[in-house]
Amino acid sequence: MTEIPEDHPRYESLLTRHRIEEGVEKGITSRQGLIAQGRGEAFDYLLGERTTESADAAERAAAAYLLLAEHPVLSINGNVAALCPGELVELANVVGADLEVNLFNRTDERMRAIADHLREHGASEVKGLSADGRIPGLSHERAKVDADGIGDADVVLVPLEDGDRAEALAAMGKVELVVDLNPMSRSAQTATVPIIDNIVRAVPNVTRHARELRGKSREELEAIVAVFEAKAALEAAEEAIRSGT
Ligand code: PTJ
């Protein structure tokens, strides 16, 4: 890999691409993850590679939901494990969430490689390997979850999720916080809180909000989630993409 000069105008984007490549080499990210990354990059480019005001509000609402949750779980796939493992471990620590590996293209090797990778980044416990629970209405491999993890969660952060599974999780009555750069994707459209932002910016920003909101009362947190409107957030993101502002 050629060294990327730090003054390159698209330094962050190229670095992110490199992390995904490394993820594939390490057996963490699937080859389809490269395609997903390309789709994400296109939307990010149109958004100006920045966290918009409406995405920031969604990240604050997500932080409030995570703090209000009885059992929050952060779902980890091969792309996010490669892109921001330490940041996800930090968010889990700040809001008291479980980390669960949950893959679209599930293999035992990748499950283990991702769990090990998260532990190398400071995770003490990683769920997803026992797979003794099922998401109803999905074909076998994609339905596998831990009964005491996502199976039991009331609030789940699902980054870069496929639409079917996002819908099935929503049908289980879970609050879904979806990170996806495409506001028109089915997962973003199904989410309680659609976060239209790059995962590498979104996770640290949710953590920052969670740190700020930690001392607030339940009533104050409930007021933040009550005023959040998913439809308005999706419209604002689409408008930002279409108009470039
Ligand atoms: O590791 P696995 O087996 O669980 O597979 C993970 C992928 C992402 C390959 C799988 O879930 C998949 O194929 O996803 P899709 O259907 O390609 O959807 C990925 C969505 O994530 C697309 O809408 C992209 O725009 C979006 N996306 C890609 N990169 C990012 C992103 N959103 C936020 N941040 C990104 N960095």
py3Dmol code that shows the C-alpha trace and the ligand (Angstrom):
import py3Dmol

protein = """\
ATOM      1  CA  MET A   1       0.000   0.000   0.000  1.00  0.00           C
ATOM      2  CA  THR A   2       1.383   3.407  -0.990  1.00  0.00           C
ATOM      3  CA  GLU A   3       1.771   5.843   1.896  1.00  0.00           C
ATOM      4  CA  ILE A   4      -1.128   8.364   1.881  1.00  0.00           C
ATOM      5  CA  PRO A   5       0.152  11.938   2.374  1.00  0.00           C
ATOM      6  CA  GLU A   6      -1.701  13.588   5.269  1.00  0.00           C
ATOM      7  CA  ASP A   7      -2.336  16.717   3.225  1.00  0.00           C
ATOM      8  CA  HIS A   8      -4.222  14.755   0.568  1.00  0.00           C
ATOM      9  CA  PRO A   9      -7.690  16.382   0.290  1.00  0.00           C
ATOM     10  CA  ARG A  10      -9.383  13.008   0.716  1.00  0.00           C
ATOM     11  CA  TYR A  11      -6.955  11.634   3.328  1.00  0.00           C
ATOM     12  CA  GLU A  12      -9.653  10.366   5.734  1.00  0.00           C
ATOM     13  CA  SER A  13     -11.599   8.671   2.981  1.00  0.00           C
ATOM     14  CA  LEU A  14      -8.510   6.912   1.617  1.00  0.00           C
ATOM     15  CA  LEU A  15      -7.494   5.823   5.102  1.00  0.00           C
ATOM     16  CA  THR A  16     -10.956   4.340   5.645  1.00  0.00           C
ATOM     17  CA  ARG A  17     -10.692   2.448   2.357  1.00  0.00           C
ATOM     18  CA  HIS A  18      -7.322   1.102   3.435  1.00  0.00           C
ATOM     19  CA  ARG A  19      -8.783  -0.143   6.751  1.00  0.00           C
ATOM     20  CA  ILE A  20     -11.440  -2.104   4.857  1.00  0.00           C
ATOM     21  CA  GLU A  21      -8.767  -3.640   2.600  1.00  0.00           C
ATOM     22  CA  GLU A  22      -6.810  -4.662   5.698  1.00  0.00           C
ATOM     23  CA  GLY A  23     -10.003  -6.107   7.189  1.00  0.00           C
ATOM     24  CA  VAL A  24     -10.408  -8.355   4.141  1.00  0.00           C
ATOM     25  CA  GLU A  25      -6.757  -9.433   4.361  1.00  0.00           C
ATOM     26  CA  LYS A  26      -7.172 -10.330   8.051  1.00  0.00           C
ATOM     27  CA  GLY A  27     -10.350 -12.343   7.398  1.00  0.00           C
ATOM     28  CA  ILE A  28     -12.550  -9.885   9.321  1.00  0.00           C
ATOM     29  CA  THR A  29     -14.357  -8.165   6.454  1.00  0.00           C
ATOM     30  CA  SER A  30     -16.126 -10.049   3.665  1.00  0.00           C
ATOM     31  CA  ARG A  31     -15.270  -9.286   0.033  1.00  0.00           C
ATOM     32  CA  GLN A  32     -18.813  -7.945  -0.285  1.00  0.00           C
ATOM     33  CA  GLY A  33     -17.759  -5.463   2.366  1.00  0.00           C
ATOM     34  CA  LEU A  34     -15.584  -3.779  -0.277  1.00  0.00           C
ATOM     35  CA  ILE A  35     -18.667  -3.195  -2.417  1.00  0.00           C
ATOM     36  CA  ALA A  36     -20.635  -1.883   0.567  1.00  0.00           C
ATOM     37  CA  GLN A  37     -17.769   0.504   1.334  1.00  0.00           C
ATOM     38  CA  GLY A  38     -17.863   1.817  -2.251  1.00  0.00           C
ATOM     39  CA  ARG A  39     -21.583   2.496  -2.010  1.00  0.00           C
ATOM     40  CA  GLY A  40     -21.084   4.259   1.300  1.00  0.00           C
ATOM     41  CA  GLU A  41     -18.246   6.393  -0.078  1.00  0.00           C
ATOM     42  CA  ALA A  42     -20.433   7.640  -2.927  1.00  0.00           C
ATOM     43  CA  PHE A  43     -23.094   8.878  -0.484  1.00  0.00           C
ATOM     44  CA  ASP A  44     -20.476  10.325   1.843  1.00  0.00           C
ATOM     45  CA  TYR A  45     -18.924  12.251  -1.041  1.00  0.00           C
ATOM     46  CA  LEU A  46     -22.332  13.746  -1.851  1.00  0.00           C
ATOM     47  CA  LEU A  47     -22.880  14.640   1.810  1.00  0.00           C
ATOM     48  CA  GLY A  48     -19.555  16.506   1.822  1.00  0.00           C
ATOM     49  CA  GLU A  49     -17.868  13.914   4.095  1.00  0.00           C
ATOM     50  CA  ARG A  50     -19.166  15.698   7.178  1.00  0.00           C
ATOM     51  CA  THR A  51     -21.642  15.146   9.979  1.00  0.00           C
ATOM     52  CA  THR A  52     -24.667  17.237   9.061  1.00  0.00           C
ATOM     53  CA  GLU A  53     -26.664  19.082  11.700  1.00  0.00           C
ATOM     54  CA  SER A  54     -29.518  16.581  11.409  1.00  0.00           C
ATOM     55  CA  ALA A  55     -27.111  13.611  11.719  1.00  0.00           C
ATOM     56  CA  ASP A  56     -25.692  15.194  14.860  1.00  0.00           C
ATOM     57  CA  ALA A  57     -29.222  15.474  16.304  1.00  0.00           C
ATOM     58  CA  ALA A  58     -29.826  11.792  15.444  1.00  0.00           C
ATOM     59  CA  GLU A  59     -26.558  10.859  17.173  1.00  0.00           C
ATOM     60  CA  ARG A  60     -27.693  12.729  20.288  1.00  0.00           C
ATOM     61  CA  ALA A  61     -31.076  10.952  20.230  1.00  0.00           C
ATOM     62  CA  ALA A  62     -29.250   7.615  19.780  1.00  0.00           C
ATOM     63  CA  ALA A  63     -27.092   8.383  22.819  1.00  0.00           C
ATOM     64  CA  ALA A  64     -30.225   9.165  24.858  1.00  0.00           C
ATOM     65  CA  TYR A  65     -31.889   5.889  23.759  1.00  0.00           C
ATOM     66  CA  LEU A  66     -28.764   3.907  24.695  1.00  0.00           C
ATOM     67  CA  LEU A  67     -28.646   5.534  28.144  1.00  0.00           C
ATOM     68  CA  LEU A  68     -32.363   4.897  28.718  1.00  0.00           C
ATOM     69  CA  ALA A  69     -32.131   1.253  27.607  1.00  0.00           C
ATOM     70  CA  GLU A  70     -32.427  -1.670  29.980  1.00  0.00           C
ATOM     71  CA  HIS A  71     -30.264  -3.848  27.751  1.00  0.00           C
ATOM     72  CA  PRO A  72     -28.510  -2.036  24.907  1.00  0.00           C
ATOM     73  CA  VAL A  73     -26.494  -4.065  22.375  1.00  0.00           C
ATOM     74  CA  LEU A  74     -24.097  -2.852  19.680  1.00  0.00           C
ATOM     75  CA  SER A  75     -24.214  -5.182  16.691  1.00  0.00           C
ATOM     76  CA  ILE A  76     -20.864  -5.615  14.931  1.00  0.00           C
ATOM     77  CA  ASN A  77     -20.305  -6.753  11.343  1.00  0.00           C
ATOM     78  CA  GLY A  78     -17.140  -7.190   9.297  1.00  0.00           C
ATOM     79  CA  ASN A  79     -17.059  -3.620   8.003  1.00  0.00           C
ATOM     80  CA  VAL A  80     -17.476  -1.833  11.309  1.00  0.00           C
ATOM     81  CA  ALA A  81     -15.049  -4.193  13.046  1.00  0.00           C
ATOM     82  CA  ALA A  82     -12.405  -3.118  10.529  1.00  0.00           C
ATOM     83  CA  LEU A  83     -13.303   0.574  10.595  1.00  0.00           C
ATOM     84  CA  CYS A  84     -13.775   1.505  14.252  1.00  0.00           C
ATOM     85  CA  PRO A  85     -13.275  -1.396  16.709  1.00  0.00           C
ATOM     86  CA  GLY A  86     -11.784   0.671  19.566  1.00  0.00           C
ATOM     87  CA  GLU A  87     -14.458   3.353  19.201  1.00  0.00           C
ATOM     88  CA  LEU A  88     -17.236   0.737  19.477  1.00  0.00           C
ATOM     89  CA  VAL A  89     -15.653  -0.746  22.607  1.00  0.00           C
ATOM     90  CA  GLU A  90     -15.482   2.762  24.095  1.00  0.00           C
ATOM     91  CA  LEU A  91     -19.153   3.468  23.297  1.00  0.00           C
ATOM     92  CA  ALA A  92     -20.156   0.124  24.841  1.00  0.00           C
ATOM     93  CA  ASN A  93     -18.268   1.065  28.025  1.00  0.00           C
ATOM     94  CA  VAL A  94     -19.800   4.551  28.271  1.00  0.00           C
ATOM     95  CA  VAL A  95     -23.437   3.393  27.855  1.00  0.00           C
ATOM     96  CA  GLY A  96     -23.080  -0.063  29.454  1.00  0.00           C
ATOM     97  CA  ALA A  97     -23.899  -1.969  26.253  1.00  0.00           C
ATOM     98  CA  ASP A  98     -23.018  -5.499  25.133  1.00  0.00           C
ATOM     99  CA  LEU A  99     -21.041  -6.037  21.924  1.00  0.00           C
ATOM    100  CA  GLU A 100     -22.386  -8.788  19.673  1.00  0.00           C
ATOM    101  CA  VAL A 101     -20.885 -10.014  16.412  1.00  0.00           C
ATOM    102  CA  ASN A 102     -23.745 -10.477  13.964  1.00  0.00           C
ATOM    103  CA  LEU A 103     -22.892 -11.194  10.349  1.00  0.00           C
ATOM    104  CA  PHE A 104     -24.757 -11.182   7.096  1.00  0.00           C
ATOM    105  CA  ASN A 105     -22.258 -13.610   5.525  1.00  0.00           C
ATOM    106  CA  ARG A 106     -21.698 -15.684   8.648  1.00  0.00           C
ATOM    107  CA  THR A 107     -18.805 -18.141   8.932  1.00  0.00           C
ATOM    108  CA  ASP A 108     -17.281 -19.501  12.157  1.00  0.00           C
ATOM    109  CA  GLU A 109     -13.823 -18.261  11.103  1.00  0.00           C
ATOM    110  CA  ARG A 110     -14.997 -14.678  10.616  1.00  0.00           C
ATOM    111  CA  MET A 111     -17.053 -14.756  13.843  1.00  0.00           C
ATOM    112  CA  ARG A 112     -13.945 -15.797  15.785  1.00  0.00           C
ATOM    113  CA  ALA A 113     -11.598 -13.382  13.962  1.00  0.00           C
ATOM    114  CA  ILE A 114     -13.904 -10.435  14.713  1.00  0.00           C
ATOM    115  CA  ALA A 115     -14.377 -11.419  18.368  1.00  0.00           C
ATOM    116  CA  ASP A 116     -10.572 -11.675  18.761  1.00  0.00           C
ATOM    117  CA  HIS A 117     -10.073  -8.346  16.995  1.00  0.00           C
ATOM    118  CA  LEU A 118     -12.544  -6.648  19.380  1.00  0.00           C
ATOM    119  CA  ARG A 119     -10.778  -8.183  22.377  1.00  0.00           C
ATOM    120  CA  GLU A 120      -7.456  -6.857  21.036  1.00  0.00           C
ATOM    121  CA  HIS A 121      -9.148  -3.438  21.077  1.00  0.00           C
ATOM    122  CA  GLY A 122     -10.156  -3.723  24.713  1.00  0.00           C
ATOM    123  CA  ALA A 123     -13.477  -5.632  24.724  1.00  0.00           C
ATOM    124  CA  SER A 124     -13.829  -7.860  27.779  1.00  0.00           C
ATOM    125  CA  GLU A 125     -16.845  -9.825  26.574  1.00  0.00           C
ATOM    126  CA  VAL A 126     -18.024 -10.380  23.022  1.00  0.00           C
ATOM    127  CA  LYS A 127     -21.365 -12.054  22.312  1.00  0.00           C
ATOM    128  CA  GLY A 128     -22.628 -13.714  19.158  1.00  0.00           C
ATOM    129  CA  LEU A 129     -20.735 -16.994  19.218  1.00  0.00           C
ATOM    130  CA  SER A 130     -23.259 -19.119  21.097  1.00  0.00           C
ATOM    131  CA  ALA A 131     -26.034 -18.274  18.591  1.00  0.00           C
ATOM    132  CA  ASP A 132     -28.741 -19.861  20.742  1.00  0.00           C
ATOM    133  CA  GLY A 133     -31.425 -17.375  19.676  1.00  0.00           C
ATOM    134  CA  ARG A 134     -33.152 -16.670  16.355  1.00  0.00           C
ATOM    135  CA  ILE A 135     -34.647 -13.627  14.657  1.00  0.00           C
ATOM    136  CA  PRO A 136     -38.061 -14.831  13.448  1.00  0.00           C
ATOM    137  CA  GLY A 137     -38.799 -14.651   9.723  1.00  0.00           C
ATOM    138  CA  LEU A 138     -35.221 -14.862   8.413  1.00  0.00           C
ATOM    139  CA  SER A 139     -33.339 -17.697   6.736  1.00  0.00           C
ATOM    140  CA  HIS A 140     -31.056 -19.751   8.992  1.00  0.00           C
ATOM    141  CA  GLU A 141     -27.555 -18.172   9.081  1.00  0.00           C
ATOM    142  CA  ARG A 142     -28.695 -14.554   9.063  1.00  0.00           C
ATOM    143  CA  ALA A 143     -31.187 -15.196  11.860  1.00  0.00           C
ATOM    144  CA  LYS A 144     -28.590 -16.355  14.410  1.00  0.00           C
ATOM    145  CA  VAL A 145     -28.215 -14.223  17.547  1.00  0.00           C
ATOM    146  CA  ASP A 146     -27.376 -14.816  21.206  1.00  0.00           C
ATOM    147  CA  ALA A 147     -30.529 -15.277  23.296  1.00  0.00           C
ATOM    148  CA  ASP A 148     -28.995 -13.174  26.096  1.00  0.00           C
ATOM    149  CA  GLY A 149     -27.592 -10.615  23.609  1.00  0.00           C
ATOM    150  CA  ILE A 150     -29.549  -9.191  20.664  1.00  0.00           C
ATOM    151  CA  GLY A 151     -32.312 -11.713  21.479  1.00  0.00           C
ATOM    152  CA  ASP A 152     -32.906  -9.998  24.814  1.00  0.00           C
ATOM    153  CA  ALA A 153     -31.990  -6.403  23.869  1.00  0.00           C
ATOM    154  CA  ASP A 154     -34.474  -3.544  23.968  1.00  0.00           C
ATOM    155  CA  VAL A 155     -32.216  -1.128  22.046  1.00  0.00           C
ATOM    156  CA  VAL A 156     -29.827  -2.256  19.274  1.00  0.00           C
ATOM    157  CA  LEU A 157     -27.306  -0.194  17.334  1.00  0.00           C
ATOM    158  CA  VAL A 158     -27.157  -1.781  13.879  1.00  0.00           C
ATOM    159  CA  PRO A 159     -24.597  -0.205  11.578  1.00  0.00           C
ATOM    160  CA  LEU A 160     -24.573  -0.955   7.825  1.00  0.00           C
ATOM    161  CA  GLU A 161     -27.317  -3.528   8.136  1.00  0.00           C
ATOM    162  CA  ASP A 162     -29.110  -5.307   5.322  1.00  0.00           C
ATOM    163  CA  GLY A 163     -32.727  -4.212   4.909  1.00  0.00           C
ATOM    164  CA  ASP A 164     -34.374  -7.568   5.568  1.00  0.00           C
ATOM    165  CA  ARG A 165     -32.751  -8.085   8.909  1.00  0.00           C
ATOM    166  CA  ALA A 166     -33.329  -4.496   9.966  1.00  0.00           C
ATOM    167  CA  GLU A 167     -37.036  -5.018   9.259  1.00  0.00           C
ATOM    168  CA  ALA A 168     -37.090  -8.343  11.127  1.00  0.00           C
ATOM    169  CA  LEU A 169     -35.410  -6.789  14.180  1.00  0.00           C
ATOM    170  CA  ALA A 170     -37.889  -3.913  14.122  1.00  0.00           C
ATOM    171  CA  ALA A 171     -40.732  -6.448  13.925  1.00  0.00           C
ATOM    172  CA  MET A 172     -39.402  -7.957  17.193  1.00  0.00           C
ATOM    173  CA  GLY A 173     -40.247  -4.595  18.780  1.00  0.00           C
ATOM    174  CA  LYS A 174     -36.671  -3.457  19.337  1.00  0.00           C
ATOM    175  CA  VAL A 175     -35.609   0.157  19.167  1.00  0.00           C
ATOM    176  CA  GLU A 176     -33.231   0.226  16.215  1.00  0.00           C
ATOM    177  CA  LEU A 177     -30.495   2.802  15.867  1.00  0.00           C
ATOM    178  CA  VAL A 178     -29.265   2.408  12.287  1.00  0.00           C
ATOM    179  CA  VAL A 179     -26.070   3.965  10.905  1.00  0.00           C
ATOM    180  CA  ASP A 180     -26.204   4.073   7.109  1.00  0.00           C
ATOM    181  CA  LEU A 181     -24.984   6.698   4.658  1.00  0.00           C
ATOM    182  CA  ASN A 182     -27.888   5.966   2.310  1.00  0.00           C
ATOM    183  CA  PRO A 183     -31.085   7.635   3.592  1.00  0.00           C
ATOM    184  CA  MET A 184     -33.093   5.638   1.039  1.00  0.00           C
ATOM    185  CA  SER A 185     -31.908   2.213   2.221  1.00  0.00           C
ATOM    186  CA  ARG A 186     -34.552  -0.019   3.744  1.00  0.00           C
ATOM    187  CA  SER A 187     -32.630  -0.240   7.034  1.00  0.00           C
ATOM    188  CA  ALA A 188     -32.504   3.545   7.377  1.00  0.00           C
ATOM    189  CA  GLN A 189     -36.203   3.740   6.494  1.00  0.00           C
ATOM    190  CA  THR A 190     -37.099   1.142   9.162  1.00  0.00           C
ATOM    191  CA  ALA A 191     -35.006   2.649  11.956  1.00  0.00           C
ATOM    192  CA  THR A 192     -36.340   4.284  15.094  1.00  0.00           C
ATOM    193  CA  VAL A 193     -33.287   6.547  14.738  1.00  0.00           C
ATOM    194  CA  PRO A 194     -31.683   6.677  11.278  1.00  0.00           C
ATOM    195  CA  ILE A 195     -28.161   8.078  11.534  1.00  0.00           C
ATOM    196  CA  ILE A 196     -27.135   9.194   8.038  1.00  0.00           C
ATOM    197  CA  ASP A 197     -23.423   9.561   8.624  1.00  0.00           C
ATOM    198  CA  ASN A 198     -20.195   7.648   8.151  1.00  0.00           C
ATOM    199  CA  ILE A 199     -19.730   5.081  10.923  1.00  0.00           C
ATOM    200  CA  VAL A 200     -16.217   6.424  11.550  1.00  0.00           C
ATOM    201  CA  ARG A 201     -17.674   9.830  12.491  1.00  0.00           C
ATOM    202  CA  ALA A 202     -20.968   8.609  13.950  1.00  0.00           C
ATOM    203  CA  VAL A 203     -19.681   6.298  16.696  1.00  0.00           C
ATOM    204  CA  PRO A 204     -17.280   8.779  18.380  1.00  0.00           C
ATOM    205  CA  ASN A 205     -19.994  11.446  18.179  1.00  0.00           C
ATOM    206  CA  VAL A 206     -22.626   9.211  19.825  1.00  0.00           C
ATOM    207  CA  THR A 207     -20.049   8.524  22.566  1.00  0.00           C
ATOM    208  CA  ARG A 208     -19.379  12.253  23.011  1.00  0.00           C
ATOM    209  CA  HIS A 209     -23.126  12.914  23.379  1.00  0.00           C
ATOM    210  CA  ALA A 210     -23.507   9.975  25.763  1.00  0.00           C
ATOM    211  CA  ARG A 211     -20.742  11.359  27.995  1.00  0.00           C
ATOM    212  CA  GLU A 212     -22.494  14.736  28.054  1.00  0.00           C
ATOM    213  CA  LEU A 213     -25.946  13.234  28.709  1.00  0.00           C
ATOM    214  CA  ARG A 214     -24.883  10.700  31.349  1.00  0.00           C
ATOM    215  CA  GLY A 215     -25.724  13.001  34.249  1.00  0.00           C
ATOM    216  CA  LYS A 216     -29.240  13.880  33.002  1.00  0.00           C
ATOM    217  CA  SER A 217     -32.450  12.573  34.533  1.00  0.00           C
ATOM    218  CA  ARG A 218     -34.658   9.988  32.789  1.00  0.00           C
ATOM    219  CA  GLU A 219     -37.198  12.747  32.117  1.00  0.00           C
ATOM    220  CA  GLU A 220     -34.604  14.867  30.338  1.00  0.00           C
ATOM    221  CA  LEU A 221     -33.437  11.905  28.238  1.00  0.00           C
ATOM    222  CA  GLU A 222     -37.032  10.969  27.427  1.00  0.00           C
ATOM    223  CA  ALA A 223     -37.646  14.538  26.273  1.00  0.00           C
ATOM    224  CA  ILE A 224     -34.708  14.244  23.818  1.00  0.00           C
ATOM    225  CA  VAL A 225     -36.042  11.035  22.264  1.00  0.00           C
ATOM    226  CA  ALA A 226     -39.609  12.362  22.186  1.00  0.00           C
ATOM    227  CA  VAL A 227     -38.742  15.319  19.956  1.00  0.00           C
ATOM    228  CA  PHE A 228     -36.645  13.265  17.525  1.00  0.00           C
ATOM    229  CA  GLU A 229     -38.418  12.609  14.208  1.00  0.00           C
ATOM    230  CA  ALA A 230     -37.038   9.857  11.984  1.00  0.00           C
ATOM    231  CA  LYS A 231     -38.901  11.044   8.879  1.00  0.00           C
ATOM    232  CA  ALA A 232     -37.537  14.586   9.211  1.00  0.00           C
ATOM    233  CA  ALA A 233     -33.995  13.225   9.679  1.00  0.00           C
ATOM    234  CA  LEU A 234     -34.272  11.141   6.491  1.00  0.00           C
ATOM    235  CA  GLU A 235     -35.676  14.099   4.546  1.00  0.00           C
ATOM    236  CA  ALA A 236     -32.918  16.413   5.774  1.00  0.00           C
ATOM    237  CA  ALA A 237     -30.248  13.910   4.707  1.00  0.00           C
ATOM    238  CA  GLU A 238     -31.789  13.419   1.279  1.00  0.00           C
ATOM    239  CA  GLU A 239     -32.034  17.174   0.834  1.00  0.00           C
ATOM    240  CA  ALA A 240     -28.359  17.609   1.827  1.00  0.00           C
ATOM    241  CA  ILE A 241     -27.357  14.973  -0.738  1.00  0.00           C
ATOM    242  CA  ARG A 242     -29.515  16.420  -3.521  1.00  0.00           C
ATOM    243  CA  SER A 243     -28.677  20.075  -2.968  1.00  0.00           C
ATOM    244  CA  GLY A 244     -25.100  19.702  -1.752  1.00  0.00           C
ATOM    245  CA  THR A 245     -25.711  22.060   1.184  1.00  0.00           C
TER     246      THR A 245
END
"""
ligand_1 = """\
36
PTJ
O -19.775 -8.482 7.599
P -21.111 -8.944 7.102
O -21.067 -10.353 6.560
O -22.208 -8.806 8.123
O -21.532 -8.016 5.837
C -21.620 -6.610 5.997
C -22.087 -5.913 4.704
C -21.967 -4.419 4.938
C -21.176 -6.352 3.553
C -23.550 -6.347 4.414
O -24.376 -6.019 5.493
C -24.062 -5.706 3.135
O -23.974 -6.247 2.047
O -24.596 -4.492 3.294
P -25.244 -3.647 2.085
O -26.580 -4.213 1.730
O -24.227 -3.419 1.003
O -25.510 -2.272 2.803
C -24.493 -1.518 3.328
C -25.023 -0.099 3.561
O -24.082 0.570 4.374
C -25.164 0.721 2.261
O -26.415 1.404 2.294
C -24.005 1.720 2.321
O -24.367 2.964 1.777
C -23.776 1.836 3.823
N -22.368 2.123 4.189
C -21.237 1.622 3.635
N -20.137 2.074 4.262
C -20.574 2.875 5.266
C -21.997 2.907 5.219
N -22.723 3.608 6.097
C -22.039 4.286 7.067
N -20.696 4.302 7.164
C -19.920 3.624 6.288
N -18.588 3.647 6.384
"""
view = py3Dmol.view(width=600, height=400)
view.addModel(protein, "pdb")
view.setStyle({"model": 0}, {"cartoon": {"style": "trace"}})
view.addModel(ligand_1, "xyz")
view.setStyle({"model": 1}, {"stick": {}})
view.zoomTo()
view.show()
